[in-house]
Amino acid sequence: MANKNKVVGQAKVVIDGTTYSTSGESTMDIGGPSREGVSGDYEAGAFKETTNPAKLDTSLLYKAGVSLSAIRSIDDATVILDTDIGTQWIMRNAYVADVISFGQDGKAKVVFQSDPAEEVL
């Protein structure tokens, strides 16, 4: 049984079944509804909803065997963020949403987006 006091400290990024090494700097917006208040003449509690995409910002370790051009072309993949507390966040039909950048620090910054992510416990 997992310790209820443990927080996420490590995560793996899996793209269509291939696990990529990361620098430990991944962040995820899980997507889903956001609500905005709508004022009425005599009513303050109304709101409208919009659906936001999931977004995964990650820094892959850019090493031999990692093709940034292949990753750049992703437009329909299953991307999983697998955490060390036993949860997974699945992004279906994910696509690379921003230009990939890398530097001499060995990290390639990649941004994925998709429909809202699904949590698997």
C-alpha positions as CSV (number, residue, x, y, z in Angstrom):
1,M,0.0,0.0,0.0
2,A,1.3,3.4,-0.9
3,N,2.1,5.9,1.8
4,K,-0.6,8.6,1.9
5,N,2.0,11.2,2.8
6,K,4.2,10.7,-0.2
7,V,3.9,13.4,-2.9
8,V,4.9,13.2,-6.6
9,G,8.7,13.4,-6.9
10,Q,9.4,11.5,-10.0
11,A,7.6,10.9,-13.3
12,K,8.1,9.0,-16.5
13,V,6.8,10.1,-19.9
14,V,5.6,7.4,-22.2
15,I,4.8,8.2,-25.8
16,D,2.9,5.5,-27.7
17,G,4.6,2.8,-25.5
18,T,8.1,4.2,-25.6
19,T,9.5,5.6,-22.3
20,Y,11.6,8.7,-22.5
21,S,14.0,9.9,-19.9
22,T,13.1,13.3,-18.5
23,S,15.0,15.9,-16.4
24,G,12.5,15.8,-13.6
25,E,10.9,19.1,-14.5
26,S,7.6,17.9,-16.0
27,T,4.4,19.8,-15.2
28,M,0.9,19.0,-16.3
29,D,-2.4,20.9,-16.6
30,I,-4.9,18.1,-16.6
31,G,-7.5,20.1,-18.6
32,G,-11.2,20.0,-18.1
33,P,-13.8,22.6,-17.3
34,S,-13.1,26.1,-16.1
35,R,-15.9,28.3,-14.9
36,E,-16.4,32.0,-15.3
37,G,-19.0,34.0,-13.3
38,V,-21.8,35.5,-15.2
39,S,-23.6,38.4,-13.4
40,G,-27.4,38.8,-13.7
41,D,-29.6,41.6,-12.5
42,Y,-30.5,39.9,-9.2
43,E,-28.3,36.8,-9.4
44,A,-24.6,36.4,-8.6
45,G,-24.1,32.7,-8.6
46,A,-24.4,31.9,-12.3
47,F,-21.5,30.7,-14.4
48,K,-20.5,29.4,-17.8
49,E,-18.1,26.6,-18.5
50,T,-15.5,26.1,-21.1
51,T,-13.4,23.0,-21.6
52,N,-9.6,23.4,-21.5
53,P,-7.1,21.0,-23.1
54,A,-4.6,19.0,-21.1
55,K,-1.1,20.3,-21.4
56,L,2.2,18.5,-20.5
57,D,5.4,20.6,-20.4
58,T,8.4,18.3,-20.2
59,S,12.1,18.3,-20.7
60,L,13.3,15.1,-22.4
61,L,16.9,14.2,-22.1
62,Y,18.3,14.7,-25.6
63,K,20.7,11.8,-26.2
64,A,21.6,9.4,-28.9
65,G,18.5,7.6,-30.2
66,V,16.1,10.4,-29.5
67,S,14.7,11.8,-32.7
68,L,13.4,15.3,-32.1
69,S,12.1,15.5,-35.7
70,A,10.0,12.3,-35.1
71,I,8.7,13.8,-31.8
72,R,8.0,17.1,-33.5
73,S,5.7,15.3,-36.0
74,I,3.5,13.8,-33.4
75,D,-0.1,14.7,-33.9
76,D,-2.1,11.7,-32.6
77,A,-0.4,9.9,-29.8
78,T,-1.1,8.4,-26.5
79,V,1.0,10.2,-23.9
80,I,1.2,9.0,-20.3
81,L,2.7,10.7,-17.3
82,D,3.4,7.9,-14.9
83,T,4.1,9.1,-11.3
84,D,5.9,7.5,-8.4
85,I,2.8,7.7,-6.2
86,G,1.0,5.2,-8.4
87,T,-1.1,7.4,-10.6
88,Q,-1.0,7.8,-14.3
89,W,-2.4,10.6,-16.4
90,I,-3.3,9.6,-19.9
91,M,-3.5,12.1,-22.8
92,R,-5.3,10.6,-25.8
93,N,-4.9,11.9,-29.3
94,A,-2.1,14.1,-28.0
95,Y,-0.1,16.4,-30.3
96,V,3.1,18.5,-30.0
97,A,1.8,22.0,-29.5
98,D,4.9,24.2,-29.5
99,V,8.2,24.4,-31.2
100,I,10.7,22.0,-29.6
101,S,13.8,23.7,-28.2
102,F,17.1,22.2,-26.9
103,G,20.4,23.4,-25.6
104,Q,23.8,22.2,-24.5
105,D,22.3,21.3,-21.1
106,G,21.0,18.1,-22.7
107,K,17.4,18.9,-22.4
108,A,14.7,19.2,-25.1
109,K,11.6,21.1,-24.1
110,V,8.5,19.6,-25.5
111,V,4.8,20.6,-25.0
112,F,2.0,18.2,-25.6
113,Q,-1.7,19.0,-25.6
114,S,-4.8,16.9,-25.9
115,D,-8.4,16.5,-24.7
116,P,-8.6,16.6,-20.9
117,A,-6.4,14.0,-19.4
118,E,-7.7,10.9,-17.7
119,E,-6.5,9.8,-14.3
120,V,-5.8,6.2,-13.7
121,L,-5.3,5.2,-10.0
